[in-house]
């Protein structure tokens, strides 16, 4: 247990830029594509965000902090005047679909919702309309809010939007989406969640005019440099390899091989089985890339890996622009998956880029992807999910390089273990630094550089830790 706690502490200390959604509880009483429109609900939940010394956060462009909590009460009242944040609306979370394209005129993510969903002989005929979020407010059925990130890691501000001028940001390996304690396990609802990060635009970190910061859009204007005209949103797909038995059984029962262009015609489907879906393997999501009407003839299982039919699957060129009216309406969106997140060392890919000495407006979206293969009727019984994620500039972790030494405190391993035990035994929200103990109540323990002597408790014995002469002095400890 102590060894696990130590590893957890080390990961926390390595975070240079961390965004953590702590106990992000969504009352997901939602329904799959093929259920008629119903009213669903979202219970209270909150987004907790934290950074370290080189970055700070704001939801109003004025007050900058290292930790920030956004919930159903302050997502609007704590934000800037005129914001268009949304917490799902009275209908709660309902399945949506997006490939990460941004409407640059409105500075909004393009999303689609179900217009109709009728059973076919080998799946479900899908029609979808674009969510009307181009006016004053966002649509309903998903979460959206503005987050301003100030990055002070460099002195220069680069006006050109180019990743060569920016710093790579990585998704922390402990980021995850699970069913919360109040939810129902083994329904698979957590496997259809998506979180998108749309970089709208940025200004220099020296900017102090609040309206300039909050008014950032996709368009270059004065000090504002638009980003989203040239960069799609980064979409995180958690649990890409996880598929519950019930979702697989539903798919195996409903899906049949498609051969005909008219999916209502006799012989459009054959009795052959669709492609195999197994737990532990990742499969593509053919998300909605455009308005699907009665002339589109789209089955939700279309795709080479599923019903083998590809005539309704778009190529990249078909979805380059917003509002594209190509006949192919589904697109294999390139999400950032947990499989990529879990890669080690030099294989670990970046999640997104952030410019130094800048303030970036990021619009965060959270929804349930209707075209995910795990989105089936009874998934809604899961009801509540917990989302935790973080960002870091550190590509490597101790285990990546087989690191086996002191952590950043420079303390001997046994002292670290003792301190970790003390830290995890603590309760409350306040960090305590006293003559006897130095304890972070949340378990993130670190000894300030100016501390050269402190006491800690090892069982019933109090020990004194003393650091030798700086800068290379070793720590020693004794009973007192």
BABADREN-302497 format. One record per residue (C-alpha): x, y, z; residue number from 1. Coordinates in nm, 2 decimals. Example, Ala and Ser with C-alpha at 12.3 -4.5 7.8 and 13.67 -1.06 7.14 Angstrom:
! residues 2
- 1.23  -0.45  0.78  1
- 1.37  -0.11  0.71  2
This chain:
! residues 480
- 0.00  0.00  0.00  1
- 0.28  0.24  0.09  2
- 0.45  0.17  -0.24  3
- 0.13  0.25  -0.43  4
- 0.08  0.57  -0.24  5
- 0.44  0.67  -0.31  6
- 0.38  0.62  -0.69  7
- 0.07  0.82  -0.67  8
- 0.25  1.11  -0.49  9
- 0.53  1.10  -0.75  10
- 0.28  1.13  -1.04  11
- 0.12  1.43  -0.87  12
- 0.45  1.60  -0.82  13
- 0.54  1.55  -1.18  14
- 0.24  1.75  -1.30  15
- 0.34  2.08  -1.45  16
- 0.00  2.14  -1.60  17
- -0.29  1.94  -1.44  18
- -0.66  1.96  -1.51  19
- -0.84  1.72  -1.30  20
- -1.21  1.65  -1.31  21
- -1.27  1.52  -0.96  22
- -1.58  1.32  -0.88  23
- -1.75  1.45  -1.19  24
- -2.09  1.29  -1.14  25
- -2.35  1.29  -1.41  26
- -2.69  1.15  -1.34  27
- -2.70  0.98  -1.68  28
- -3.06  0.87  -1.71  29
- -3.00  0.88  -2.09  30
- -3.12  0.68  -2.38  31
- -2.96  0.53  -2.69  32
- -3.02  0.65  -3.04  33
- -3.31  0.42  -3.10  34
- -3.53  0.52  -2.81  35
- -3.79  0.79  -2.88  36
- -3.72  1.14  -2.75  37
- -3.77  1.14  -2.37  38
- -3.69  1.37  -2.09  39
- -3.38  1.27  -1.89  40
- -3.21  1.43  -1.60  41
- -2.87  1.54  -1.49  42
- -2.80  1.53  -1.11  43
- -2.55  1.77  -0.96  44
- -2.19  1.73  -1.05  45
- -1.88  1.95  -1.06  46
- -1.56  2.00  -1.25  47
- -1.25  2.05  -1.04  48
- -0.95  2.19  -1.22  49
- -0.60  2.24  -1.08  50
- -0.26  2.37  -1.21  51
- 0.08  2.43  -1.08  52
- 0.30  2.74  -1.07  53
- 0.34  2.81  -1.45  54
- -0.03  2.80  -1.53  55
- -0.35  2.95  -1.39  56
- -0.71  2.92  -1.47  57
- -1.02  3.14  -1.49  58
- -1.38  3.11  -1.60  59
- -1.43  3.49  -1.62  60
- -1.10  3.61  -1.77  61
- -1.03  3.82  -1.46  62
- -0.98  3.61  -1.15  63
- -0.68  3.37  -1.19  64
- -0.63  3.07  -0.96  65
- -0.44  2.75  -0.95  66
- -0.75  2.54  -0.85  67
- -1.10  2.59  -0.99  68
- -1.43  2.42  -0.93  69
- -1.71  2.45  -1.19  70
- -2.05  2.32  -1.10  71
- -2.42  2.35  -1.17  72
- -2.44  2.66  -0.96  73
- -2.14  2.87  -1.07  74
- -2.09  2.76  -1.43  75
- -2.30  3.07  -1.52  76
- -2.29  3.30  -1.22  77
- -1.91  3.26  -1.17  78
- -1.84  3.31  -1.54  79
- -1.81  3.64  -1.73  80
- -2.12  3.84  -1.83  81
- -2.27  3.73  -2.15  82
- -2.12  3.38  -2.14  83
- -2.30  3.09  -2.32  84
- -2.21  2.81  -2.09  85
- -2.45  2.52  -2.06  86
- -2.50  2.25  -1.80  87
- -2.72  2.02  -2.01  88
- -3.06  2.20  -1.97  89
- -3.37  2.05  -1.83  90
- -3.36  1.75  -2.06  91
- -3.02  1.65  -1.92  92
- -2.77  1.45  -2.13  93
- -2.90  1.29  -2.44  94
- -2.69  1.11  -2.71  95
- -2.52  1.35  -2.95  96
- -2.25  1.30  -3.22  97
- -1.95  1.50  -3.34  98
- -1.63  1.46  -3.53  99
- -1.47  1.76  -3.37  100
- -1.53  2.02  -3.65  101
- -1.59  2.38  -3.53  102
- -1.83  2.64  -3.67  103
- -1.58  2.92  -3.70  104
- -1.85  3.18  -3.75  105
- -2.01  3.09  -3.41  106
- -1.70  2.96  -3.24  107
- -1.89  2.65  -3.14  108
- -1.84  2.27  -3.18  109
- -2.06  2.12  -3.45  110
- -2.29  1.85  -3.30  111
- -2.57  1.64  -3.44  112
- -2.87  1.49  -3.26  113
- -3.11  1.22  -3.36  114
- -3.40  1.32  -3.58  115
- -3.54  0.97  -3.63  116
- -3.43  0.61  -3.55  117
- -3.63  0.33  -3.70  118
- -3.55  -0.04  -3.69  119
- -3.44  -0.19  -4.02  120
- -3.40  -0.56  -4.11  121
- -3.04  -0.54  -4.00  122
- -2.99  -0.25  -3.78  123
- -3.15  0.10  -3.75  124
- -3.22  0.37  -4.01  125
- -3.07  0.69  -3.88  126
- -3.17  1.04  -3.95  127
- -2.99  1.33  -3.77  128
- -3.02  1.71  -3.76  129
- -2.75  1.96  -3.66  130
- -2.78  2.11  -3.31  131
- -2.89  2.47  -3.33  132
- -2.60  2.63  -3.13  133
- -2.50  2.91  -3.36  134
- -2.72  3.17  -3.20  135
- -2.70  3.32  -2.85  136
- -2.70  3.00  -2.66  137
- -2.58  2.64  -2.68  138
- -2.82  2.36  -2.75  139
- -2.94  2.12  -2.48  140
- -2.84  1.77  -2.39  141
- -2.47  1.82  -2.34  142
- -2.22  2.03  -2.12  143
- -2.03  2.32  -2.26  144
- -1.83  2.59  -2.08  145
- -1.54  2.83  -2.15  146
- -1.21  2.78  -1.97  147
- -0.93  3.04  -1.99  148
- -0.57  2.91  -1.94  149
- -0.28  3.14  -1.88  150
- 0.05  2.99  -1.96  151
- 0.36  3.17  -1.82  152
- 0.62  2.91  -1.90  153
- 0.80  3.14  -2.14  154
- 0.88  3.51  -2.20  155
- 0.80  3.52  -2.57  156
- 0.45  3.52  -2.71  157
- 0.43  3.38  -3.06  158
- 0.15  3.53  -3.27  159
- 0.15  3.26  -3.54  160
- -0.06  2.96  -3.48  161
- 0.19  2.68  -3.54  162
- 0.26  2.38  -3.32  163
- 0.63  2.44  -3.37  164
- 0.58  2.75  -3.15  165
- 0.38  2.56  -2.88  166
- 0.43  2.32  -2.60  167
- 0.31  1.96  -2.61  168
- 0.05  1.87  -2.35  169
- -0.01  1.51  -2.25  170
- -0.32  1.34  -2.10  171
- -0.22  1.18  -1.77  172
- -0.23  0.80  -1.75  173
- -0.46  0.81  -1.45  174
- -0.73  0.99  -1.64  175
- -1.04  0.78  -1.65  176
- -1.42  0.75  -1.68  177
- -1.60  0.50  -1.46  178
- -1.95  0.44  -1.32  179
- -1.97  0.62  -0.99  180
- -2.06  0.46  -0.66  181
- -2.42  0.57  -0.70  182
- -2.45  0.42  -1.05  183
- -2.51  0.07  -1.18  184
- -2.21  -0.12  -1.30  185
- -2.18  -0.34  -1.61  186
- -2.42  -0.14  -1.82  187
- -2.14  0.02  -2.03  188
- -2.27  0.38  -2.02  189
- -1.92  0.50  -1.93  190
- -1.78  0.36  -2.26  191
- -1.98  0.61  -2.47  192
- -1.87  0.94  -2.30  193
- -1.67  1.19  -2.50  194
- -1.49  1.51  -2.39  195
- -1.38  1.76  -2.65  196
- -1.14  2.05  -2.60  197
- -1.19  2.32  -2.86  198
- -0.91  2.59  -2.87  199
- -1.10  2.90  -2.98  200
- -0.82  3.15  -2.98  201
- -0.56  3.32  -2.77  202
- -0.40  3.65  -2.67  203
- -0.07  3.75  -2.50  204
- -0.05  3.67  -2.13  205
- 0.02  4.04  -2.08  206
- -0.34  4.12  -2.18  207
- -0.54  4.26  -1.89  208
- -0.86  4.39  -2.06  209
- -1.12  4.14  -1.95  210
- -1.35  4.19  -2.25  211
- -1.06  4.12  -2.49  212
- -1.00  3.79  -2.31  213
- -1.36  3.68  -2.28  214
- -1.44  3.80  -2.63  215
- -1.19  3.57  -2.80  216
- -1.34  3.40  -3.11  217
- -1.21  3.20  -3.40  218
- -1.14  3.51  -3.59  219
- -0.83  3.73  -3.58  220
- -0.92  4.07  -3.44  221
- -0.67  4.31  -3.30  222
- -0.48  4.13  -3.02  223
- -0.68  3.82  -3.07  224
- -0.54  3.53  -3.27  225
- -0.80  3.28  -3.38  226
- -0.72  2.91  -3.36  227
- -1.03  2.71  -3.44  228
- -1.04  2.80  -3.81  229
- -0.73  2.59  -3.86  230
- -0.75  2.34  -3.57  231
- -1.03  2.08  -3.49  232
- -1.12  2.01  -3.13  233
- -0.93  1.73  -2.95  234
- -1.18  1.46  -2.86  235
- -1.09  1.22  -2.58  236
- -1.25  0.87  -2.60  237
- -1.22  0.69  -2.27  238
- -1.25  0.31  -2.24  239
- -1.21  0.25  -2.61  240
- -1.13  -0.12  -2.55  241
- -1.40  -0.18  -2.30  242
- -1.73  -0.34  -2.42  243
- -1.97  -0.50  -2.17  244
- -2.14  -0.83  -2.26  245
- -2.49  -0.67  -2.29  246
- -2.37  -0.42  -2.55  247
- -2.20  -0.69  -2.75  248
- -2.51  -0.91  -2.73  249
- -2.73  -0.62  -2.85  250
- -2.50  -0.56  -3.14  251
- -2.49  -0.93  -3.24  252
- -2.87  -0.95  -3.23  253
- -2.95  -0.64  -3.42  254
- -2.67  -0.61  -3.68  255
- -2.68  -0.79  -4.02  256
- -2.46  -0.76  -4.32  257
- -2.58  -0.48  -4.55  258
- -2.56  -0.51  -4.93  259
- -2.82  -0.28  -5.07  260
- -2.82  0.10  -5.11  261
- -3.19  0.12  -5.03  262
- -3.20  -0.02  -4.67  263
- -3.58  -0.05  -4.69  264
- -3.57  -0.27  -4.99  265
- -3.61  -0.65  -4.98  266
- -3.27  -0.81  -4.98  267
- -3.09  -0.51  -4.85  268
- -2.95  -0.72  -4.57  269
- -2.83  -1.08  -4.57  270
- -2.83  -1.33  -4.29  271
- -2.46  -1.32  -4.25  272
- -2.31  -1.20  -3.92  273
- -2.16  -0.86  -3.89  274
- -1.80  -0.80  -3.79  275
- -1.70  -0.93  -3.44  276
- -1.69  -0.70  -3.14  277
- -1.50  -0.83  -2.84  278
- -1.41  -0.68  -2.51  279
- -1.05  -0.58  -2.50  280
- -1.03  -0.45  -2.86  281
- -1.08  -0.10  -3.00  282
- -1.32  -0.03  -3.28  283
- -1.38  0.29  -3.48  284
- -1.66  0.53  -3.41  285
- -1.84  0.64  -3.73  286
- -1.98  0.96  -3.60  287
- -2.23  1.18  -3.78  288
- -2.05  1.43  -4.01  289
- -2.35  1.60  -4.17  290
- -2.73  1.63  -4.17  291
- -2.88  1.29  -4.24  292
- -3.22  1.31  -4.41  293
- -3.46  1.06  -4.57  294
- -3.25  1.05  -4.89  295
- -2.93  0.95  -4.71  296
- -3.02  0.59  -4.64  297
- -2.78  0.55  -4.34  298
- -2.78  0.26  -4.11  299
- -2.61  0.32  -3.77  300
- -2.41  0.00  -3.81  301
- -2.26  0.11  -4.15  302
- -1.88  0.06  -4.17  303
- -1.63  -0.20  -4.28  304
- -1.59  -0.33  -3.93  305
- -1.96  -0.37  -3.86  306
- -2.22  -0.44  -4.13  307
- -1.94  -0.42  -4.40  308
- -2.13  -0.14  -4.59  309
- -1.91  0.16  -4.67  310
- -2.10  0.37  -4.93  311
- -2.23  0.60  -4.65  312
- -1.88  0.64  -4.49  313
- -1.72  0.98  -4.58  314
- -1.36  1.03  -4.68  315
- -1.17  1.31  -4.52  316
- -1.23  1.54  -4.81  317
- -1.60  1.52  -4.77  318
- -1.60  1.67  -4.42  319
- -1.33  1.94  -4.45  320
- -1.57  2.23  -4.41  321
- -1.86  2.31  -4.18  322
- -2.20  2.23  -4.33  323
- -2.06  2.00  -4.60  324
- -2.35  1.84  -4.79  325
- -2.17  1.53  -4.93  326
- -2.38  1.22  -4.97  327
- -2.16  1.03  -4.72  328
- -2.27  1.12  -4.37  329
- -2.07  0.90  -4.13  330
- -1.70  0.95  -4.07  331
- -1.44  0.76  -3.87  332
- -1.34  1.03  -3.63  333
- -0.99  1.03  -3.50  334
- -1.03  1.05  -3.13  335
- -0.76  1.04  -2.86  336
- -0.82  0.71  -2.70  337
- -0.72  0.55  -2.37  338
- -0.51  0.31  -2.57  339
- -0.30  0.61  -2.68  340
- -0.30  0.75  -2.33  341
- -0.16  0.43  -2.18  342
- 0.14  0.41  -2.42  343
- 0.48  0.44  -2.25  344
- 0.79  0.65  -2.29  345
- 0.86  0.79  -2.64  346
- 0.55  0.61  -2.77  347
- 0.33  0.84  -2.56  348
- 0.16  1.08  -2.80  349
- 0.07  1.45  -2.73  350
- -0.29  1.54  -2.65  351
- -0.28  1.90  -2.77  352
- -0.05  2.20  -2.79  353
- -0.05  2.52  -2.58  354
- 0.14  2.84  -2.67  355
- 0.38  2.98  -2.41  356
- 0.32  3.33  -2.25  357
- -0.04  3.32  -2.36  358
- -0.40  3.32  -2.25  359
- -0.60  3.05  -2.45  360
- -0.98  3.03  -2.45  361
- -1.07  2.66  -2.46  362
- -1.44  2.56  -2.49  363
- -1.49  2.22  -2.32  364
- -1.78  1.99  -2.43  365
- -1.90  1.67  -2.26  366
- -2.15  1.44  -2.42  367
- -2.26  1.08  -2.49  368
- -2.17  0.97  -2.84  369
- -2.47  0.81  -3.00  370
- -2.27  0.64  -3.27  371
- -2.04  0.46  -3.02  372
- -2.08  0.08  -3.06  373
- -2.14  0.07  -2.68  374
- -2.45  0.30  -2.69  375
- -2.74  0.06  -2.66  376
- -3.08  0.07  -2.50  377
- -3.00  -0.06  -2.15  378
- -2.68  0.14  -2.11  379
- -2.90  0.42  -1.96  380
- -2.95  0.21  -1.65  381
- -2.59  0.30  -1.55  382
- -2.72  0.64  -1.47  383
- -2.42  0.80  -1.30  384
- -2.06  0.82  -1.41  385
- -1.74  0.96  -1.27  386
- -1.49  1.15  -1.49  387
- -1.13  1.22  -1.39  388
- -0.87  1.36  -1.62  389
- -0.55  1.56  -1.61  390
- -0.30  1.73  -1.84  391
- 0.08  1.74  -1.80  392
- 0.38  1.87  -1.99  393
- 0.58  1.57  -1.87  394
- 0.61  1.30  -2.13  395
- 0.80  1.05  -1.91  396
- 0.71  0.90  -1.57  397
- 0.94  0.73  -1.33  398
- 0.83  0.39  -1.44  399
- 0.90  0.47  -1.81  400
- 1.27  0.49  -1.74  401
- 1.28  0.24  -1.46  402
- 1.36  0.52  -1.21  403
- 1.44  0.38  -0.87  404
- 1.56  0.66  -0.64  405
- 1.44  0.95  -0.44  406
- 1.15  1.16  -0.57  407
- 1.16  1.54  -0.60  408
- 1.18  1.58  -0.22  409
- 1.52  1.41  -0.23  410
- 1.42  1.20  0.08  411
- 1.51  0.84  0.15  412
- 1.25  0.59  0.03  413
- 1.16  0.48  0.38  414
- 1.10  0.85  0.49  415
- 0.89  0.90  0.18  416
- 0.68  0.60  0.27  417
- 0.63  0.72  0.62  418
- 0.53  1.07  0.50  419
- 0.29  0.92  0.25  420
- 0.12  0.73  0.52  421
- 0.09  1.04  0.73  422
- -0.05  1.24  0.44  423
- -0.31  0.98  0.35  424
- -0.42  0.95  0.71  425
- -0.50  1.32  0.72  426
- -0.85  1.46  0.68  427
- -0.99  1.79  0.59  428
- -0.92  2.04  0.31  429
- -0.64  2.25  0.46  430
- -0.27  2.20  0.41  431
- -0.10  2.19  0.75  432
- 0.26  2.30  0.81  433
- 0.35  2.30  1.18  434
- 0.65  2.25  1.40  435
- 0.56  1.88  1.42  436
- 0.41  1.78  1.09  437
- 0.39  1.88  0.73  438
- 0.08  1.73  0.58  439
- -0.12  1.78  0.26  440
- -0.47  1.67  0.34  441
- -0.53  1.55  -0.02  442
- -0.23  1.32  -0.01  443
- -0.01  1.53  -0.23  444
- 0.29  1.56  0.00  445
- 0.60  1.77  -0.08  446
- 0.87  1.92  0.14  447
- 0.93  2.29  0.07  448
- 1.29  2.37  -0.02  449
- 1.33  2.59  0.28  450
- 1.24  2.30  0.52  451
- 1.56  2.15  0.66  452
- 1.41  1.97  0.96  453
- 1.07  1.83  1.04  454
- 0.91  1.55  1.24  455
- 0.68  1.28  1.13  456
- 0.51  0.99  1.31  457
- 0.60  0.63  1.23  458
- 0.33  0.42  1.41  459
- 0.36  0.52  1.78  460
- 0.72  0.66  1.73  461
- 0.79  1.02  1.64  462
- 1.10  1.06  1.43  463
- 1.30  1.37  1.34  464
- 1.42  1.41  0.98  465
- 1.72  1.65  0.93  466
- 1.87  1.76  0.61  467
- 2.25  1.80  0.58  468
- 2.43  2.12  0.46  469
- 2.29  2.25  0.13  470
- 2.29  2.21  -0.16  471
- 2.37  1.84  -0.16  472
- 2.30  1.75  0.19  473
- 2.14  1.41  0.26  474
- 1.84  1.35  0.48  475
- 1.89  1.15  0.80  476
- 1.63  1.06  1.07  477
- 1.62  0.95  1.43  478
- 1.37  0.88  1.70  479
- 1.28  1.17  1.93  480
